[in-house]
């Protein structure tokens, strides 16, 4: 039962991330849901949320660890390099709000 609750919580976090956080490419906003990056990000961030230890350095470290392939895989950039600064701030706010609602 605990695994089901954890899975549902991660899916809820992924949905929030996917709907609110985007990468910026030539001033086009590609939401993480559309880029299929919301689930992996939620899975990696969820332990921080449950431990009650959300800090920006760790979140940035996680964002740096997620590679995003561009140009059919010709190039790869860390997710953090594609997020506007405001999305990083919004992600921190989203995580803190999600944690309060757990």
Helices and strands as residue ranges (DSSP letters): H 2-20, E 22-25, E 28-31, H 38-51, H 56-64, E 67-70, G 71-73, E 75-78, G 79-81, H 85-101
